[in-house]
Amino acid sequence: MKKNELSAWTLIFGATVFGSITAVALSGCKPPEAPGSIEIEADDLDLDIDEGAVESSNTTAATVETPEVEMPKAESPKAKSPVVEETTVTEPAEAKAEKAKPEDAKPEDSAKSEAAKPAAKMLVSTKADTSEKISPEKVLNAGGDWPQWGGTRLRNNTPNVKNLPESWDIGKFDRKTGEWDKEKSENIRWYANLGSQTYGNPVVSGGKVFVGTNNGAGYLKRYPSNVDLGCLLAFNESNGEFLWQHSSEKLITGRVHDWPLQGICCASMVEGDRLWFVTSRGEVRCVDTEGFHDGEDDGPVKDEVANVTEIMNAGPGAKPYADTLAALGEGKLSDAAKESLETAGEGLEGDATVKTVTEGKVWSVTGKFGGVDRTITVKAIGPKLMFTKTLGVHDKRDADTIWVYNMMSELGSSQHNMCSCSVTSYGDLLFVNTSNGLDESHINLPAPDAASFICLNKNTGELYWTDNAPGTNILHGQWSSPMVAEFDGVPQVLFAGGDGYLRSYRADQGKDGKPELLWEFDANPKETKWILGGEGTRNNLIATPVAYDGLVYIAVGQDPEHGEGEGHLWCIDPTKRGDVSPQLAVKIEADGKRTPIPHRRIQAVDPKNGEAAVDNSNSAVVWHYSMADQNGDGEFDFEEKMHRSCGTVAIKDDILYIADFSGLVHCLNAKPKEDGTPTVYFTYDMFAQSWGSPLIADGRVFIGDEDGDVAIFEFGPDNKEPVEEINMGTSVYSTPVAANGTIYISTKDKLFAIGKTDE
């Protein structure tokens, strides 16, 4: 597959997305050293420390990290729509500390205490209302909004949506102009342009649809479509009108951390008027779903600094650069600068006042830009002049950031090729996979001690706990998404690690910054082996675990660029504790004694060295599916095997569907036979790779593939052939979702709202 068209690793799945290439060692894999630090050498900038950062919060600039901000007092939460959780609200740590503070505490003690807090702990609570609790089951049954990947924290893509169309036709698009011939379409309510590559799954909440993609659509003038960004786009649910965009500029470390053209690969999570997502720059962000359309700049992150344009001192830009630098020195704005601002949507009306902030380095330019009275800051940074502005209520097409937690600078994490996790929550707890992984050599692990799994306060961004359980055993990257469910009254958050282990932690605030590990499950047979480039039999976990009727389901897989390979689908009992893997790795000594072998990255058990895999009496396996002789000929054909999968299962009425990367749709009974083996009803070959996951809705099953076809099955084990295969015009790497009587499918470059239309 082409590197410039498909990802280095891309998914999503609901998962998510994401890649690799062969061994090219980069020296620039070291994450930023501290919050607010510049990601380029200070010597190149020739600036004073307090002047050098081109700050960016809403539009995450490639040249700097998010600045620290002064935190206002917390306001009382208010809500615009219900919250999609049922658990009790926990009291913020700051509030507890305030209650515990002695009445005679000295002001300077309080100041020292505040100064010692990490920035994330000083953030105010959001407007998301946690007083109304809606259980996942109610969300699944309502047939309304679908506000996160899998709809709820259970991650089962089975909304109770009714009256969906039985077929549709996207119509024709002119190859040159992109113009849509609507007359030839059927049951398409609207479409919206996305980037040139899209792996993010849509979520639907509060009258809006949110999708992660790249900047191929070029919705913002200051970021034309040829500028590579990670973009989160918001559209009007009723008509597809573009509302706002969050823009993440590329990390300066390049493809080792931020692969070209992949964009935002995760799905968002929405509660009330708050949205949480993970950027391509390794940040967890909370934004206002209303953007600036509500006339407010919500905080604590306020007056976000955004890049507007730049003039490079090279090639054709050399003369404009010199002219602009000279004009600024004379208190003027050059024609070249005005033209550049005009192109970026900030055309100057009338005159501007230019003031020198730092001689030869920083200037402020005040005037009416883009119809708004504002100040543009100009900074000489290395070989370019950077023009920035502060975002506010007039910038309707930009996102309004509430808080930011930078995992690279705060935790030292180093994502492999991209950062992607579709977050979920439990009460006030927000769970995130950091995507910490290998560098581009695919051998070295730059940050072996960095966290892989974290828990934040979703209202404030405060860090509660971290865990790096995969440690040095990470095989490649970590792009799975967490799931939360209550089993026997115990809330568990499940993380799929980059070492092929599924781990469960108690879903609470932890203790002393660490979570309580409940159980861990090795999803790879012990004798499987990891081989560079995907030739081996040991796999990652990229799919998202799903909870259904007290059990857990997950399949193993690898980066799609590693190709096809053997796979495994597991049904797991989450009520056990400890090491609940199917097997244990032991060394057989000369006297017959069995010595446990600690987990190893490449191969857990090597029989040639006197090692063996023995059955685990504490195994949590309910059933395991890798192959099934469906035709009874004593052989296992290609169609009778489970292959690597990026996909997540969907289960309804005990019927399970999953697509593997080889393009096979597998249908099984979610419950085991009496002998503990699975019932496989059928497999169907789509003859194209499938990256996404099934949607079960309104009596049908929808699954997309790389050829752009969406296979539609009548729900049920007897329906072994699709009733329709509808082509969407280009690849479908994401998962279809359904909400409020509409199917939403994000193709490689478009988002379609599919529903019954008036004749």
N, C-alpha and C positions, 0 to 999 in steps of 0.2 A: 504494500500500500504506500501511496506517495506521502513523503514526509511533509510536503508543503500543503497537502490537502487534508490528510487525516492526522490524527493526533499522534503525539508521542505517547500519549496514553490518554484515552479519552473515554468517557463512559458516561456513566451515569446511569447512571443507573439511577437506578435510582439511585440508582446509584449513580455513577459518577464517571471517572474518566481519566485516561492518562498514561503516559508513555515512556518510551525509551528508545535509544538507538545504541549502536555498538560502542566499543570502548574508546571514548575520547576524554582524557582526563583534563578537567579544568581546575585551575588554581583559584578561581573566584567563587568557590562554593561556600565560603565562610559566611554565616549569617551576620547581619548588622550587629554592632557591638552594644549599642545602647539606644533607648528611645530618644528620638529627636536628632539622632546622628545622621550626618550626610553620607550617602552611599557612594560618593566619589571622593577622591583624595583631596584633602584640604589644600595641598600645595597647588593643585590644579585650579582651585577657586581663587586663591589670593584674597581671601576675605577674612574678616574678624569672625571669631566664633559666634558672637551674638548677632551677626548680620548674615551669615552665609546660607542659612537654610531657606530654600524655597518651600514654604510650608504648604502642606496639602492634607486635607482630611476627607472631604467629600469626594473630590477627584484625587485619587491617590497617586501622587506624582512619582515618576520613576527616579527622581533625583534625590528625594529625601524621605524621611520617615515622619509620621504624624507628630505634631508638636504637642507638648503638654499645654493644658488650658486651665485657666482659673475656674474653679467649680462653684457655681451658684448654690444657694440653698435648695434643698430638695423641696419640690412642690407635691401637694397631694395628688395621687394618681386619679385620672379620670378616664372614662372609656367611651368609645364610639361604637363598639360592637363586642359581643361576648368573647371570652377567652376559651380556648379549646383545651382545657385541662380541668381535672377534678380534684386536685390535691390541695392540701392546706398550704397557705402562704407562709413561708418562713420569714422570720424577722431579720432584716438586714443587720449585718455585723456592726455597722456604724450606730444603728439605733440601740443595740445592746450595749455598746461601749458608752453611749451617751447616758443611758440609765445608770450604768455602773460607776460613772465618774464622780468622785467625791465632791461635795459642795464647796469645799475649801481649796479645790485644785487651783494652782497658780496659772495665770494666762500663758506664761512662757512655757509651762509644762504642756498645756494644750497645743500650743504652736509647734513644739517639738514633736508631739505625737502625730499631728497632722503632716508635718514634713516627712516623717518617717514612713508614712503610708505609700505604697505603690500608687501610681496615678490611677490605675483601674479601680481602686477601692474608694476613690473620691468622687465617683460619678453618681448622679442623681437618678432616682427611679423614673421609669417611663410612664406613659399614659395607659399602658396595657392594664386592663382591669382584671384582677385575679379574684374578685368577689363572686363572679358568676362562673360556675364550674360545669363544663360539659364533658362527659366521659367520651373516650374514643368510640365506644359502641354507639353512642347517640350520633356522633359525627358520621360513622359508617352507615347508619340507618337513615339519616336525614335526607340524603340525596341532594344536599346543598353545596356549600363551599367545600373546597379540597385544599386546605391551607398549608400543607407540607408534603414532603415526599412520602408517598404511601398514605396520605390523608391524615393519619394520626401517628402517634408514637409507636403503635403496633406494627406499622409499615406494610399493612396488607391492602393492596390496591384493588379494593372491591367496594366502591361506593354504590349505594342503593339509588342510583339515578335511573329515572324512568323516561319513557317516550323518546328514546334515542333513535336516530334514523337507521334504517336497515342497510342503506347504501348511500354513497355520495360520489360526486365528481368534482375535482378541484377546478375544472375549466382549463383554459389555455392562457399561457403567459408568453408574450412576445419576447423572443430571446434577446433582442437588441434594446428595446425600451423598457422591458419588464411590465408593460401594461397588461392588465388582467381583462380577459374577455369573460365577463361575468355571465353573459347570456348562455354560455355553454356549460356553466357550473350547475351543480345540484346539491342542495342542502349544505351550502357553504354560507354561513352568516357573515363572516368577514375573514380577512387574512391581514397579517401585518408582516412587514419585512424584518427579518432578524439579521444576524451577522453572516459571514461567509461560511462559518462552521458553528454548529450549535449542538451541544451535548446536555444542556441543562433541561430538566423537566419543568413544565409549567406548574405553577400553583395558583389557586383561585381563591380570593377572599375579599370581602368588603367591596364588591363591585369592580375589582381589578384583577388582572392577570399578570403574573411576574415570571420572567424567563431570563436565564443566564445564557450569554452568547458572547461573540466578539463584536468588534466595531464595524463590521462590514456594511451595516445600514447607514452609518454616519448621521445619526439623528442630531448631533450637536455640531454647530458650525465650527467651533474651535477645534474639534476633532473630526476632520474629514475622514471618509471611509478608508483611506489608505494608511491611517494611523492605527497601529495595532494596540488594542486595549482589551481589558476584561470588562464586560458591560452587564449590568443588571438592568433590564428594561421593564417598565411598568406601562400597561395598556388598560384602557377602559374596557370592562368586560362586555358591555352592551354593543359596542361598535368597533373595537380595535384601535381607537384613537390613542396615539402615543401620548403619555403623560410625563414621564421623567426617566432619567437614566443616571445610574451610578457608574462612574468611570474609574477604572484602576489601570494606571499606566504600568508599563512593563518594568519588572525589576532589572536593575543594571547588571545583575549576575547572569542574565540571559537564560537560555533554554535549560540549564541545569536546574533552575528553580521555577521558571516561568516560560514554558514552551510557546513558541510563536503560534499565533492565531487560534489558540485553544479557548481563550476567553474565560468566562465564569462557567464552570462545569457542574456546579452543584445546584440543587433546588433550595429555594428559600423556605423559611418557616414564618408564618404570620399569626399573630394573636392580637386582636383588637386593631389598633392603628400602629402597631409596631411590627417590624420585619427584621429577621436575623438571617445572615448568610455569611459564607466564607469567601473572601476575595482570592484572586489569583496571586496576591502578594502575601499570603499567609496571615491575613487579618480576620478576626471575627468582628462583624459590624452589625450594629443595630441602627436602623433607619426608620424614619416616619413614612408610613405608607402613603400619606397625603402629600409627601414632598413639601414644597413651599406653596402649594395651592391652598393651604389653610391659612395663609397669611402670617405664619409663625416660623421663626427660626428656633427650633427646639434644641435643647442642650442636654448635657453640658457642653458638647462640642458645638460652638457657635462661630459665626463668621469664618466658615471654612475657607481656606485659601486654595484657589484653583488656578492652574496654569491656563493662560489664554492663548499666547502665541510666542514665537521665538524667532530671532534673526541670527543665523549662523555666520560666523566669520570665516567662511570658506566658499570657494567656487563662486557662483552667481550671487551669493549673499554677502561677499566680502565688502563690496562698495556700499550696499544698504547698511551693513553693520557699521562701517566707518562713518557714514553720513549721520546715522542715528546717534552714535556715540558723541560725535562733534556737536550735534544739535542739542542733545541733553545737557552737555557742558555749557551751552549758551542759554539754557532755560527754555528750550523749544522742543517740539515734537517733529521729527522729520517726516517728509512725505512717505518715505518707505515704511516708517512705523505706523503711520495712519492707514496706509494700504493694508498692511499686515493685520492690524486691528479690525479693519473693515471686513476682511475675509473671514476673520474669526467671529464675526457677529457683534463686534464691539466698535462699530464705526463712530467716530467723533463728530458730534454736532456742535458747531461753533468753536470757540477757543478753549484751550486747556492751559492750566497753570502747572508749570514744572518746577519742582523744588528738589534740591540736592540733599539727600539724606546722608550719604557718605561719598566724599569726593571720588569721582571716577568709578564708583561701584554701585551705588543704590540711589534711585530717584523715585519720587512720587509724582504722579501726573493726575491732576484733578480736572474733571470736566464731565460732560454728558456723553457717556459711551453706551451705544446700543439703546438709546432712549432713557437711560438711567443715570442720575447724578451719582458718580462714584469715583473712587481713586484707584488708578492702576499703578502698581508698583513695578518698576523696571530694575533688574539686577544684572550686573555683568558677572557671569559665572563661566569661568574657563573661556571656551571659544564661542560663547553665545550670549545674547541678551535675552533674558527671560522676562515676559510680561505676565503678571499675575493679578488676580482680583479676589476679593472676599465675597463669598456667596451669601445671598440673603433672599428676602421674600420676593424680590423681582425676578429671581432666576428660576422660573417655573419649570424649566426643562431639566433641572438638576435635582439630585436627591438631597434630602435633608438628613444628615448624619446625627445620630443621638450619642452613641459612644463607640469607641474602637478599642479592641484588644489585639495588639500586634504579637502574634505567636513567635515570629522570628526574633524580634528584639527582646521580648519579655522572657521567652523560654529557651531561646537558642535553637529552635527547631530548624531543620533544613529539608524542605520538601523535595521530593524527586520529580523533576519536570513540571509539577504543578501542585497547587494546594486545592483540594476539593473534598468537602464533607457537607452533606445535607444534615444540618443540626436538628436536634429535637430537644424537647423540654419535659420536665416533670415538676409541676408547681413552679417555683422560682428558679429551678435548676436548669441550666443549659449545658448540654453535652456535646463535645466536639472531638473529632479525630484530627490531630495536627498535620497529618500527611508526612511526618518525618520519615526520611528514607535515604537511599544511597546517593552518591554523586554520579556523575555521568560515566564514570569508569565502570559502573555497575558492580564494583567490588568494595570500594571504600565507603564507610559510613561516617560522614562528617561530624554528626552529633549523636554519638551512641548513648549519651546520658540524658538527652533531651526528652521531654514528655511526648508520648504518643497519644494519650487520652487525657482530656481535661474536663473539669466541671467549673462553670462560671455562674455567677448570679445573672440571670437574664435581664434584670432591670438595671443593673449598674455596671456590669462587666467585671465585678470583683472575682478574682480567682479563688475558688474553694479548694480544689485539689488537682494533683497531676499524677500520672502513672506512666512509667516507661517499660512496662512488662516485656514487650518484645525484645528490648535491649539490643544486643549486637546480632541477634538472629533475624533481623529484618531482611527479607529476601530481595526486595526491589523497592516498592513504594507502599504507601498506606492510604488508600482512597475510599475505603468503605465508610458507611454512615452508621451511627449508633441507633439502637432500638431500646425502648423502655416498656416494661410490662410488669404487672404484679402477679407473682406465682405463689400460691399458698399464703397470700397476704404479705409477701415480701417484695417490695419494689426493687426490680433489678434493671440495671442498664447494661446492655450487651455491646461490646466493642469487638470488631473483627480486626485482628492484628496482621501486620505485614509478615509475620512468621508463620502464618497459616493456622494460628490458634484463635478460637472464639473464647472470649473471657467475659465473665459476668461480675459486676460489682454492685454492692448495695447502692441504690439510687438515693443518696443523701449527701450532706455536706462533707462527709468524711471526718477524719480526726487528724489534727496536726498536719494538715495539707495532704493527707494520703487517704485513698478510698479503702473500703473493705472488700477484698477479693473473695467472691463466693465460690466460683468454680472456673476451671479452664478446660478446653476441649481441643485436642489436636485433630484438625480436620483432614490431615494427610496420613495415609498408612505409613508406618514407621520406616519401611524399607524404601520409600520413594526418595528420589534424589533431585536436588536443584542443580540444573545445568545452565550456565550463562546463555542468554539468548532464547530461552524457553524450550530447549530441546528435552528437558528432563520431565520427570513425572511428579515432582513436588510442586505444589501450587500456592498461590496467594489466596486471600479472601478479599474479593472486591465487591461482591454482592452485599446487600443489607440483610441482616437476620430478620425474620418475620415471626411474630407470635400469633398462634392460633390454637384456641381451645386447650390452653395449658401446656403447649409444646412449642418448640423452636425449630425453625427450618432455615438451612443455608446451604449454598453450593460453593464449591471452590472454583477458582479461575486464575487467569493471568492477564496482563496487559494484552489487548487485542493484537498488537503488533508482534507478539510472540507466537501467534498462530494457534492452530488447533492442538488439542492434546487430551489425554484422559482426564475425566472429571469425576466428582463425587457429590452426591446430594445426601444431606443428613437430616434426620429428624431426631431431636435431642430432648431429653427430659431435664428441665431446668431446676428441678427441686433437689437434685443431688449436690454434694459439696466436695471441694478438693479437686484433684486431677480426675476428671470424668472421661478422659480419652478412651477410645475403643481398646487401645493397646498401651502397654508400657515397654520402654526400652531398657533392656538389661544386658549385662555382660555375664556370660556363662564361664565361671571359673573352672579350673581343673578338678576341683573337688565337687563340682556340681552346684556350688553356691551361685546365686543370682545377685549381682550387684547393680542397683539402679544406675542408669546413665543419664546425666543431665542433658537437657535439650540442646541439640546442635543444629546449626543453621543449614548446612548442606545436606546431611543425611543423618537421621536419628539413629538408624541401626545399619551396620555393615556386617552382613553374615560372614564375610571372609575373615573378619577379625574376632570371630567367636562371640558375636553379639546377636541378640534375638529380640523379636517382638513377641510379647506374651499377652494373653488376654487380661484385661483389667476387670477385676471383680466389681469395681466401683464405676464401671462404664455407664454413661448416660445415653447410649445409643438406643433409640426406639426402633428405628430402621435405617438402612443404608442402601442407596441405589447407585450402582456404577454400571451395571449391565443386566439385561433380562432377556432370556431366550423366548421371545414372544411367539415365534412360529413353531417352536418345539422341535427344531431340526438338530439340536445338540451343538449348534455353533452360534457365535455372537456376531451378527452382521453390524455394519456401520450404524444402521438405524436402531439397533438394539443396545446401543451404548450411550451412557451419559458422558458428554464432553465438557471441557472447560466452559465456564459461564461467567459473564459479567452480570447476568440477570438475577433478579429477586423473584421469589415465588409469589403467586397470588392464589389464595385458597377460599373457596366458598362451598358450603354444604359438604365438607370433607373431600372435595375434588380440588386437586392441586395442579396448577399449570406452571411451567417454566420453559424458557427458551435457552438453548446453549449456543456457544459461539460458532458451532458448526452449522447452525441454522435449523436444528431439530427442535420442534415443540414437543415436550414430554407432558403427558397427562397421567397422573397417579392418584391413588387414594391416599389422603393425608394420614390415615390411620393404618397401623400394621395388620398383617394377617396374624393368626394365632401363633404361628411359628416365628414371628418377629421379622418377617420379610415384607417388602412393599408389594403392593398390587400396582402393576403398570398396565394402564388401559390401552395406551397407544403412543406412538411417536409419529410426527409428521415432518417431512423435510421441506423447508421453505426454499431450498437451493440458493440461499444467500445468508451471509453471516448476520447474526442478530446480537446487538449490543444491549438492547433494552429489556424490559420486563412486560409481562402481560397485564392487561386491564380486564377485569371481569365486571360487567355492568349490563343491566337490562337483558339478562338471559343470553348474553353473547360474550365472547372472549376476543380481544383485539391485541395483536402482536405485530410490531414493525420490524423491518429488516434493512440491510445496507443497500439493497436495490431500490428502496423507496416503496416497497409493497407493504400494505397492512393486511395481514391475514385475519379474517373474521370467522370464528367458529360459533356454531350454536353451542351453548353451554351444556356440558354433560359428557360422560365417558363414551357414549355410543356415537358421538359426532366426530368422526376421525378425519374428516376432510373439511376444509373451510368452505363456507357458503359464498364468500366473496374474497377476492384479493384485489385491493384497490391501490393503484399507484398514486403516490403523493408528489411526483415530479422530481424528487431528489431524495437522497438517503434519509432514513429515519433512524437516528442513533439513540433517540430518547424513548421514553415510555408514554403511550397515550394515557391521558387522565380524563375523568368525567366529572362535571359539576353543574348543578342547576340546569339539567336538561341538555347539556352541550358536551361534546367530546372535543378536547384540545390536543392537538398534535403539533409538536415543533419538529419540523424537518430540518435539513441541513441549513436552510436559509430563510424559512418562513414559518410563521405560526398560524395555524388554521383553527377557526372556531366552527365546529361541524354540528349542525342541528337542523331539525325540521323547519323549513321556511314556507311562508305562504306562497301558494301558486299564483 
